Amino acid sequence: MANTFLLTVLYVVAIVLLVVLIVVAFKLIKVLDKIDRIADNVEDKVNSFNGAISVMKTAADGIANISDTVVFGVSSAVSKLVNKFVKKKEEDEDE
C-alpha cells in the first residue's frame, strides 16, 4: 500500500516537474526571440551609420594628406633656408 502511494506521488511530482520545465522552456524561447530581435535592430542601426563613418574617414584622410603636404612644404622651405645660411657661413669663413 505504501509502495503504491509513494510511486503515485513520485509520478505526480514527475509530471508536475515536466510541465514546469516545458513552461520554462517556452518562456526561454520567447526571451531568446526578443533578444534576437533586439540584436538585429541594434545591428541595423549600427549599419545605418556606415555611410556617415565612411564620409568622416574620407574627410580625415583628405585633411591628413593636406597637412602632410603643408608640413613637407614648410620643412623643405626651412631646410633650404638653413642650407643657404650654412653655405653662406661656410663661404664667409673661407674668405
All heavy atoms as an XYZ file, in Angstrom:
724
protein
N       0.814     -1.195      0.000
C       0.000      0.000      0.000
C       0.860      1.264      0.000
O       0.628      2.163     -0.793
C      -0.911     -0.059      1.232
C      -1.742      1.159      1.413
S      -3.116      1.023      0.295
C      -4.045      2.355      0.789
N       1.837      1.315      0.898
C       2.708      2.481      0.987
C       3.567      2.597     -0.277
O       3.835      3.695     -0.752
C       3.594      2.384      2.225
N       3.944      1.443     -0.800
C       4.769      1.428     -2.010
C       3.992      2.020     -3.186
O       4.527      2.806     -3.963
C       5.198     -0.007     -2.290
C       6.365     -0.060     -3.254
O       6.970      0.945     -3.533
N       6.654     -1.254     -3.732
N       2.750      1.673     -3.320
C       1.909      2.191     -4.397
C       1.667      3.679     -4.214
O       1.702      4.449     -5.184
C       0.545      1.448     -4.424
O       0.772      0.055     -4.402
C      -0.252      1.834     -5.627
N       1.452      4.111     -2.980
C       1.224      5.525     -2.699
C       2.464      6.353     -3.052
O       2.360      7.403     -3.679
C       0.857      5.709     -1.220
C       0.710      7.150     -0.828
C      -0.381      7.902     -1.256
C       1.665      7.778     -0.050
C      -0.512      9.225     -0.917
C       1.540      9.095      0.303
C       0.456      9.831     -0.130
N       3.623      5.890     -2.630
C       4.864      6.606     -2.922
C       5.132      6.659     -4.430
O       5.594      7.678     -4.953
C       6.040      5.967     -2.200
C       6.086      6.182     -0.683
C       7.228      5.396     -0.073
C       6.208      7.648     -0.353
N       4.835      5.572     -5.118
C       5.016      5.569     -6.572
C       4.071      6.564     -7.235
O       4.456      7.280     -8.167
C       4.767      4.159     -7.120
C       5.989      3.649     -7.894
C       6.433      2.338     -7.328
C       5.630      3.545     -9.325
N       2.845      6.636     -6.770
C       1.870      7.583     -7.320
C       2.327      9.014     -7.059
O       2.251      9.875     -7.943
C       0.475      7.344     -6.697
O       0.120      5.980     -6.844
C      -0.567      8.213     -7.342
N       2.804      9.291     -5.849
C       3.300     10.630     -5.526
C       4.507     10.965     -6.413
O       4.629     12.081     -6.927
C       3.677     10.721     -4.029
C       4.422     12.013     -3.728
C       2.433     10.612     -3.165
N       5.386     10.006     -6.598
C       6.551     10.216     -7.448
C       6.145     10.522     -8.883
O       6.700     11.431     -9.518
C       7.459      8.984     -7.397
C       8.797      9.091     -8.129
C       9.650     10.183     -7.527
C       9.515      7.769     -8.100
N       5.184      9.812     -9.413
C       4.694     10.070    -10.771
C       4.050     11.458    -10.872
O       4.263     12.178    -11.847
C       3.698      9.002    -11.218
C       4.347      7.679    -11.578
C       3.734      6.471    -11.236
C       5.543      7.626    -12.272
C       4.308      5.261    -11.570
C       6.123      6.413    -12.600
C       5.515      5.242    -12.249
O       6.095      4.047    -12.573
N       3.285     11.835     -9.875
C       2.627     13.148     -9.900
C       3.696     14.248     -9.859
O       3.622     15.230    -10.613
C       1.633     13.283     -8.724
C       1.153     14.721     -8.577
C       0.447     12.354     -8.930
N       4.687     14.091     -8.990
C       5.763     15.085     -8.911
C       6.539     15.148    -10.229
O       6.891     16.230    -10.708
C       6.699     14.766     -7.721
C       7.956     15.620     -7.769
C       5.971     14.965     -6.404
N       6.784     14.011    -10.836
C       7.496     13.981    -12.113
C       6.686     14.681    -13.201
O       7.240     15.435    -14.020
C       7.808     12.541    -12.503
N       5.382     14.449    -13.228
C       4.524     15.095    -14.232
C       4.501     16.598    -14.010
O       4.609     17.387    -14.965
C       3.102     14.484    -14.196
C       3.133     13.051    -14.728
C       2.131     15.338    -14.990
C       1.845     12.287    -14.534
N       4.391     17.032    -12.751
C       4.382     18.468    -12.444
C       5.731     19.086    -12.853
O       5.768     20.158    -13.458
C       4.085     18.696    -10.949
C       4.338     20.146    -10.556
C       2.654     18.303    -10.623
N       6.814     18.401    -12.534
C       8.134     18.890    -12.909
C       8.272     18.989    -14.426
O       8.817     19.971    -14.954
C       9.219     17.981    -12.330
C      10.666     18.402    -12.598
C      10.967     19.753    -11.968
C      11.611     17.351    -12.085
N       7.792     18.017    -15.144
C       7.842     18.035    -16.605
C       7.049     19.204    -17.166
O       7.518     19.913    -18.076
C       7.327     16.709    -17.169
C       7.398     16.535    -18.680
C       8.841     16.551    -19.138
C       6.719     15.251    -19.095
N       5.860     19.448    -16.624
C       5.030     20.566    -17.092
C       5.731     21.890    -16.796
O       5.775     22.792    -17.646
C       3.631     20.503    -16.440
C       2.849     21.789    -16.697
C       2.859     19.301    -16.954
N       6.306     22.019    -15.603
C       7.012     23.253    -15.241
C       8.199     23.462    -16.173
O       8.438     24.580    -16.646
C       7.448     23.208    -13.758
C       8.428     24.332    -13.442
C       6.237     23.290    -12.846
N       8.947     22.426    -16.457
C      10.092     22.547    -17.356
C       9.660     22.935    -18.768
O      10.344     23.720    -19.443
C      10.896     21.254    -17.369
C      11.711     20.965    -16.102
C      12.371     19.596    -16.206
C      12.741     22.041    -15.872
N       8.555     22.395    -19.228
C       8.044     22.762    -20.553
C       7.655     24.236    -20.587
O       7.974     24.965    -21.536
C       6.865     21.848    -20.953
C       7.376     20.440    -21.232
C       6.135     22.408    -22.164
C       6.283     19.414    -21.435
N       6.980     24.713    -19.536
C       6.581     26.127    -19.470
C       7.819     27.020    -19.439
O       7.888     28.038    -20.138
C       5.670     26.368    -18.242
C       5.464     27.856    -17.999
C       4.339     25.669    -18.420
N       8.815     26.639    -18.632
C      10.047     27.426    -18.556
C      10.759     27.434    -19.917
O      11.284     28.463    -20.346
C      10.966     26.875    -17.441
C      12.358     27.476    -17.527
C      10.357     27.143    -16.080
N      10.763     26.318    -20.610
C      11.398     26.246    -21.920
C      10.712     27.181    -22.916
O      11.384     27.887    -23.683
C      11.391     24.813    -22.438
N       9.376     27.220    -22.906
C       8.655     28.128    -23.806
C       8.962     29.583    -23.469
O       9.156     30.411    -24.366
C       7.146     27.879    -23.746
C       6.703     26.688    -24.543
C       5.840     25.747    -23.992
C       7.117     26.498    -25.847
C       5.426     24.653    -24.723
C       6.708     25.408    -26.592
C       5.853     24.479    -26.022
N       9.030     29.906    -22.187
C       9.346     31.284    -21.803
C      10.771     31.652    -22.223
O      11.014     32.768    -22.684
C       9.162     31.470    -20.301
C       7.709     31.468    -19.895
C       7.526     31.922    -18.474
C       6.055     31.822    -18.132
N       5.510     33.079    -17.705
N      11.701     30.724    -22.077
C      13.069     30.980    -22.513
C      13.151     31.182    -24.023
O      13.908     32.027    -24.505
C      13.992     29.830    -22.091
C      14.399     29.807    -20.619
C      15.196     28.547    -20.324
C      15.205     31.030    -20.274
N      12.369     30.419    -24.768
C      12.347     30.589    -26.228
C      11.825     31.972    -26.586
O      12.368     32.650    -27.471
C      11.516     29.474    -26.888
C      12.259     28.143    -26.787
C      11.211     29.813    -28.335
C      11.451     26.945    -27.225
N      10.776     32.440    -25.876
C      10.246     33.782    -26.137
C      11.289     34.853    -25.813
O      11.458     35.810    -26.556
C       8.981     34.024    -25.314
C       7.767     33.293    -25.835
C       6.542     33.632    -25.000
C       5.325     32.876    -25.488
N       4.125     33.169    -24.683
N      11.982     34.677    -24.702
C      13.011     35.642    -24.314
C      14.133     35.659    -25.351
O      14.620     36.729    -25.749
C      13.559     35.312    -22.899
C      14.811     36.118    -22.608
C      12.500     35.577    -21.847
N      14.546     34.492    -25.807
C      15.602     34.431    -26.821
C      15.162     35.061    -28.135
O      15.967     35.704    -28.826
C      16.040     32.984    -27.037
C      16.847     32.375    -25.880
C      17.123     30.905    -26.152
C      18.128     33.120    -25.676
N      13.894     34.911    -28.497
C      13.381     35.565    -29.704
C      13.434     37.088    -29.559
O      13.816     37.800    -30.494
C      11.951     35.121    -29.991
C      11.882     33.729    -30.571
O      12.913     33.235    -31.079
O      10.782     33.121    -30.514
N      13.059     37.581    -28.372
C      13.113     39.028    -28.144
C      14.552     39.529    -28.205
O      14.841     40.574    -28.800
C      12.504     39.375    -26.787
C      11.002     39.265    -26.754
C      10.453     39.619    -25.381
C       8.954     39.426    -25.325
N       8.408     39.726    -23.989
N      15.467     38.788    -27.606
C      16.874     39.173    -27.643
C      17.393     39.166    -29.072
O      18.148     40.057    -29.473
C      17.710     38.232    -26.739
C      17.377     38.492    -25.277
C      19.201     38.411    -26.991
C      17.999     37.499    -24.324
N      16.976     38.201    -29.861
C      17.393     38.128    -31.267
C      16.881     39.334    -32.045
O      17.610     39.926    -32.840
C      16.893     36.826    -31.876
C      17.464     36.580    -33.248
O      18.661     36.865    -33.455
O      16.711     36.092    -34.129
N      15.613     39.712    -31.797
C      15.064     40.885    -32.480
C      15.795     42.158    -32.060
O      16.075     43.023    -32.894
C      13.568     41.020    -32.193
C      12.729     40.094    -33.071
C      11.253     40.338    -32.895
N      10.850     39.473    -31.760
C       9.977     39.797    -30.828
N       9.379     40.956    -30.851
N       9.682     38.962    -29.863
N      16.124     42.268    -30.788
C      16.855     43.448    -30.315
C      18.244     43.500    -30.942
O      18.706     44.557    -31.379
C      16.940     43.446    -28.769
C      15.562     43.718    -28.178
C      17.942     44.477    -28.277
C      15.491     43.518    -26.676
N      18.915     42.360    -31.006
C      20.248     42.314    -31.614
C      20.182     42.692    -33.088
O      21.047     43.426    -33.590
C      20.856     40.929    -31.441
N      19.174     42.216    -33.801
C      19.014     42.586    -35.208
C      18.756     44.083    -35.359
O      19.298     44.729    -36.266
C      17.865     41.795    -35.843
C      18.213     40.333    -36.048
O      19.423     39.996    -36.027
O      17.269     39.519    -36.221
N      17.935     44.635    -34.463
C      17.628     46.060    -34.505
C      18.892     46.887    -34.259
O      19.144     47.878    -34.963
C      16.564     46.387    -33.455
C      16.004     47.779    -33.607
O      16.279     48.464    -34.578
N      15.235     48.204    -32.629
N      19.682     46.484    -33.273
C      20.927     47.198    -32.985
C      21.876     47.102    -34.176
O      22.515     48.089    -34.560
C      21.578     46.644    -31.695
C      22.992     47.165    -31.535
C      20.741     46.999    -30.481
N      21.963     45.925    -34.773
C      22.839     45.744    -35.933
C      22.396     46.640    -37.089
O      23.231     47.261    -37.757
C      22.840     44.284    -36.368
C      23.789     43.985    -37.494
C      23.770     42.521    -37.902
O      23.086     41.721    -37.247
O      24.444     42.191    -38.892
N      21.092     46.727    -37.328
C      20.589     47.599    -38.391
C      20.939     49.060    -38.115
O      21.330     49.801    -39.024
C      19.075     47.445    -38.531
C      18.673     46.093    -39.095
O      19.539     45.417    -39.696
O      17.493     45.711    -38.933
N      20.785     49.482    -36.861
C      21.088     50.874    -36.520
C      22.573     51.160    -36.653
O      22.965     52.235    -37.117
C      20.592     51.190    -35.117
C      19.084     51.282    -35.063
C      18.566     51.647    -33.702
C      17.037     51.699    -33.773
N      16.445     52.088    -32.518
N      23.412     50.229    -36.262
C      24.857     50.417    -36.404
C      25.225     50.476    -37.883
O      26.041     51.307    -38.299
C      25.623     49.294    -35.674
C      27.092     49.300    -36.061
C      25.484     49.444    -34.170
N      24.635     49.615    -38.686
C      24.933     49.612    -40.124
C      24.451     50.883    -40.808
O      24.989     51.269    -41.844
C      24.312     48.384    -40.788
C      25.050     47.112    -40.437
O      26.209     47.140    -40.066
N      24.367     45.990    -40.535
N      23.436     51.551    -40.241
C      22.949     52.786    -40.852
C      23.977     53.904    -40.726
O      23.926     54.878    -41.469
C      21.623     53.216    -40.224
O      21.822     53.649    -38.887
N      24.926     53.773    -39.796
C      25.959     54.790    -39.635
C      27.165     54.559    -40.541
O      28.085     55.373    -40.555
C      26.437     54.836    -38.180
C      25.431     55.441    -37.238
C      24.823     54.662    -36.279
C      25.116     56.780    -37.326
C      23.903     55.217    -35.422
C      24.202     57.336    -36.462
C      23.587     56.554    -35.506
N      27.183     53.479    -41.282
C      28.341     53.172    -42.127
C      28.622     54.276    -43.145
O      29.778     54.599    -43.413
C      28.148     51.838    -42.842
C      28.373     50.663    -41.921
O      28.918     50.808    -40.832
N      27.958     49.486    -42.349
N      27.586     54.852    -43.719
C      27.779     55.924    -44.693
C      28.416     57.142    -44.066
O      29.356     57.725    -44.617
N      27.920     57.530    -42.897
C      28.475     58.701    -42.206
C      29.916     58.444    -41.788
O      30.775     59.328    -41.900
C      27.618     59.044    -40.992
N      30.193     57.248    -41.328
C      31.553     56.910    -40.914
C      32.482     56.927    -42.121
O      33.623     57.389    -42.033
C      31.572     55.547    -40.195
C      30.857     55.675    -38.852
C      32.986     55.038    -40.007
C      30.623     54.356    -38.146
N      32.002     56.457    -43.254
C      32.806     56.474    -44.473
C      33.126     57.904    -44.897
O      34.261     58.201    -45.291
C      32.070     55.742    -45.592
O      32.756     55.850    -46.790
N      32.149     58.787    -44.803
C      32.371     60.195    -45.157
C      33.395     60.813    -44.219
O      34.311     61.530    -44.652
C      31.036     60.978    -45.120
C      31.269     62.477    -45.187
C      30.134     60.524    -46.256
N      33.260     60.539    -42.916
C      34.211     61.093    -41.950
C      35.617     60.551    -42.183
O      36.604     61.281    -42.063
C      33.762     60.780    -40.522
C      32.591     61.622    -40.065
S      32.242     61.445    -38.321
C      31.474     59.841    -38.279
N      35.707     59.276    -42.544
C      37.020     58.679    -42.806
C      37.661     59.334    -44.027
O      38.852     59.657    -44.023
C      36.871     57.181    -43.024
C      38.179     56.472    -43.271
C      37.983     54.992    -43.503
C      39.295     54.351    -43.858
N      39.147     52.980    -44.282
N      36.871     59.549    -45.065
C      37.386     60.198    -46.276
C      37.839     61.620    -45.972
O      38.896     62.058    -46.434
C      36.300     60.212    -47.371
O      35.870     58.869    -47.610
C      36.810     60.810    -48.655
N      37.034     62.351    -45.178
C      37.406     63.721    -44.817
C      38.689     63.725    -43.987
O      39.574     64.563    -44.196
C      36.264     64.378    -44.042
N      38.811     62.802    -43.059
C      40.016     62.732    -42.225
C      41.238     62.403    -43.075
O      42.318     62.974    -42.853
C      39.832     61.694    -41.129
N      41.070     61.502    -44.034
C      42.190     61.179    -44.926
C      42.601     62.392    -45.758
O      43.787     62.645    -45.964
C      41.828     60.010    -45.846
C      41.739     58.684    -45.120
O      42.249     58.599    -43.973
O      41.161     57.733    -45.684
N      41.617     63.137    -46.236
C      41.913     64.350    -47.014
C      42.636     65.381    -46.182
O      43.613     66.001    -46.641
N      42.179     65.594    -44.962
C      42.834     66.560    -44.076
C      44.256     66.105    -43.766
O      45.187     66.917    -43.730
C      41.999     66.752    -42.792
C      40.696     67.479    -43.132
C      42.779     67.532    -41.739
C      39.698     67.515    -42.000
N      44.438     64.811    -43.548
C      45.782     64.285    -43.272
C      46.699     64.497    -44.464
O      47.871     64.878    -44.297
C      45.706     62.808    -42.913
N      46.191     64.274    -45.669
C      47.008     64.495    -46.877
C      47.393     65.967    -47.022
O      48.539     66.292    -47.354
C      46.266     64.024    -48.126
C      46.209     62.515    -48.222
O      47.027     61.818    -47.639
N      45.238     62.016    -48.959
N      46.431     66.855    -46.769
C      46.713     68.291    -46.865
C      47.747     68.698    -45.829
O      48.702     69.412    -46.127
C      45.409     69.109    -46.710
C      44.512     68.897    -47.931
C      45.700     70.587    -46.514
C      43.118     69.456    -47.788
N      47.573     68.228    -44.597
C      48.531     68.600    -43.553
C      49.912     68.018    -43.846
O      50.927     68.677    -43.586
C      48.037     68.143    -42.175
O      48.008     66.734    -42.098
N      49.970     66.814    -44.391
C      51.266     66.242    -44.769
C      51.943     67.088    -45.839
O      53.156     67.333    -45.781
C      51.102     64.810    -45.280
C      50.777     63.818    -44.182
O      50.947     64.173    -42.993
O      50.354     62.691    -44.517
N      51.169     67.537    -46.817
C      51.716     68.375    -47.883
C      52.229     69.697    -47.324
O      53.315     70.158    -47.687
C      50.633     68.635    -48.952
O      50.144     67.387    -49.430
C      51.173     69.442    -50.107
N      51.452     70.312    -46.438
C      51.860     71.593    -45.854
C      53.129     71.414    -45.024
O      54.071     72.206    -45.126
C      50.708     72.180    -45.003
C      51.189     73.359    -44.169
C      49.558     72.596    -45.902
N      53.159     70.363    -44.205
C      54.341     70.114    -43.370
C      55.556     69.850    -44.243
O      56.651     70.348    -43.967
C      54.076     68.946    -42.395
C      55.360     68.469    -41.736
C      53.071     69.364    -41.343
N      55.386     69.070    -45.308
C      56.507     68.801    -46.215
C      56.999     70.091    -46.860
O      58.205     70.329    -46.975
C      56.095     67.786    -47.284
C      57.175     67.476    -48.259
C      58.258     66.681    -47.893
C      57.133     67.988    -49.550
C      59.265     66.392    -48.798
C      58.137     67.715    -50.456
C      59.210     66.915    -50.078
N      56.072     70.934    -47.305
C      56.454     72.205    -47.930
C      57.183     73.114    -46.953
O      58.216     73.714    -47.286
N      56.676     73.228    -45.740
C      57.314     74.091    -44.750
C      58.691     73.547    -44.388
O      59.670     74.298    -44.302
C      56.417     74.222    -43.492
C      57.168     74.878    -42.351
C      55.162     75.005    -43.830
N      58.777     72.221    -44.176
C      60.075     71.641    -43.822
C      61.074     71.789    -44.974
O      62.263     72.022    -44.747
C      59.929     70.180    -43.422
O      59.513     69.401    -44.515
N      60.617     71.686    -46.210
C      61.509     71.889    -47.363
C      62.002     73.329    -47.412
O      63.191     73.579    -47.651
C      60.791     71.557    -48.664
O      60.479     70.197    -48.720
N      61.095     74.269    -47.174
C      61.480     75.679    -47.198
C      62.477     75.980    -46.081
O      63.488     76.661    -46.301
C      60.241     76.566    -47.062
N      62.219     75.473    -44.897
C      63.137     75.693    -43.773
C      64.474     75.038    -44.067
O      65.539     75.614    -43.797
C      62.516     75.161    -42.457
C      63.546     75.129    -41.342
C      61.320     76.006    -42.056
N      64.454     73.856    -44.645
C      65.692     73.149    -44.973
C      66.503     73.949    -45.993
O      67.731     74.068    -45.865
C      65.364     71.764    -45.519
O      66.511     71.096    -45.935
N      65.852     74.514    -46.989
C      66.548     75.320    -47.991
C      67.163     76.565    -47.354
O      68.304     76.932    -47.651
C      65.597     75.722    -49.110
C      65.260     74.588    -50.052
C      64.291     75.034    -51.127
C      63.885     73.856    -52.004
N      62.910     74.246    -53.028
N      66.395     77.201    -46.468
C      66.918     78.386    -45.804
C      68.119     78.040    -44.934
O      69.125     78.766    -44.916
C      65.830     79.044    -44.946
C      64.739     79.800    -45.702
C      63.658     80.257    -44.735
C      65.329     80.988    -46.435
N      68.036     76.938    -44.213
C      69.144     76.520    -43.358
C      70.351     76.183    -44.217
O      71.489     76.559    -43.881
C      68.733     75.329    -42.464
C      69.936     74.698    -41.788
C      67.704     75.773    -41.438
N      70.141     75.485    -45.327
C      71.264     75.153    -46.230
C      71.906     76.406    -46.796
O      73.130     76.496    -46.903
C      70.793     74.225    -47.348
C      70.541     72.807    -46.869
O      71.075     72.401    -45.839
N      69.740     72.072    -47.608
N      71.089     77.401    -47.185
C      71.636     78.659    -47.690
C      72.452     79.346    -46.610
O      73.542     79.860    -46.864
C      70.503     79.597    -48.144
C      69.970     79.304    -49.502
C      68.946     80.371    -49.877
C      68.399     80.122    -51.247
N      67.409     81.142    -51.634
N      71.908     79.358    -45.401
C      72.607     80.004    -44.293
C      73.923     79.304    -44.002
O      74.951     79.952    -43.787
C      71.702     80.005    -43.054
C      72.325     80.655    -41.854
C      72.457     82.031    -41.795
C      72.782     79.889    -40.797
C      73.031     82.631    -40.696
C      73.369     80.484    -39.694
C      73.483     81.865    -39.635
N      73.921     77.960    -44.024
C      75.135     77.191    -43.765
C      76.153     77.433    -44.876
O      77.340     77.643    -44.613
C      74.810     75.690    -43.608
C      76.080     74.848    -43.613
C      74.004     75.455    -42.349
N      75.713     77.440    -46.141
C      76.630     77.688    -47.265
C      77.214     79.094    -47.187
O      78.404     79.302    -47.420
C      75.906     77.495    -48.595
C      75.694     76.054    -48.962
C      75.031     75.944    -50.324
C      74.775     74.496    -50.673
N      74.107     74.357    -51.978
N      76.349     80.058    -46.850
C      76.812     81.439    -46.754
C      77.829     81.575    -45.626
O      78.849     82.246    -45.767
C      75.624     82.368    -46.522
C      75.983     83.814    -46.584
C      74.749     84.672    -46.483
C      75.135     86.127    -46.620
N      73.996     87.016    -46.480
N      77.584     80.918    -44.517
C      78.500     80.962    -43.390
C      79.827     80.298    -43.749
O      80.894     80.783    -43.381
C      77.857     80.276    -42.181
C      78.504     80.613    -40.888
C      77.666     80.138    -39.733
C      78.216     80.706    -38.449
N      77.487     80.298    -37.284
N      79.758     79.177    -44.484
C      80.989     78.491    -44.915
C      81.782     79.368    -45.874
O      83.015     79.417    -45.816
C      80.657     77.145    -45.557
C      80.214     76.083    -44.579
C      79.794     74.791    -45.267
O      79.747     74.737    -46.523
O      79.490     73.831    -44.543
N      81.087     80.068    -46.771
C      81.750     80.958    -47.721
C      82.419     82.115    -46.984
O      83.521     82.529    -47.315
C      80.767     81.481    -48.752
C      80.328     80.454    -49.763
C      79.248     80.982    -50.710
O      78.884     82.173    -50.610
O      78.781     80.200    -51.551
N      81.723     82.635    -45.974
C      82.273     83.731    -45.193
C      83.513     83.263    -44.420
O      84.484     83.998    -44.289
C      81.241     84.284    -44.203
C      80.146     85.073    -44.917
O      80.352     85.438    -46.092
O      79.097     85.316    -44.294
N      83.487     82.042    -43.921
C      84.622     81.510    -43.194
C      85.798     81.232    -44.125
O      86.958     81.355    -43.748
C      84.239     80.226    -42.449
C      83.339     80.465    -41.261
C      82.907     79.170    -40.598
O      83.329     78.083    -41.034
O      82.144     79.260    -39.636
N      85.504     80.824    -45.369
C      86.558     80.545    -46.334
C      87.272     81.827    -46.759
O      88.459     81.810    -47.085
C      85.989     79.826    -47.566
C      85.612     78.389    -47.253
O      86.094     77.868    -46.247
O      84.821     77.797    -48.031
N      86.579     82.920    -46.780
C      87.167     84.178    -47.253
C      88.021     84.783    -46.226
O      88.803     84.862    -45.570
C      86.078     85.174    -47.600
C      85.330     84.773    -48.795
C      84.199     85.750    -49.083
O      84.027     86.768    -48.408
O      83.468     85.484    -50.026
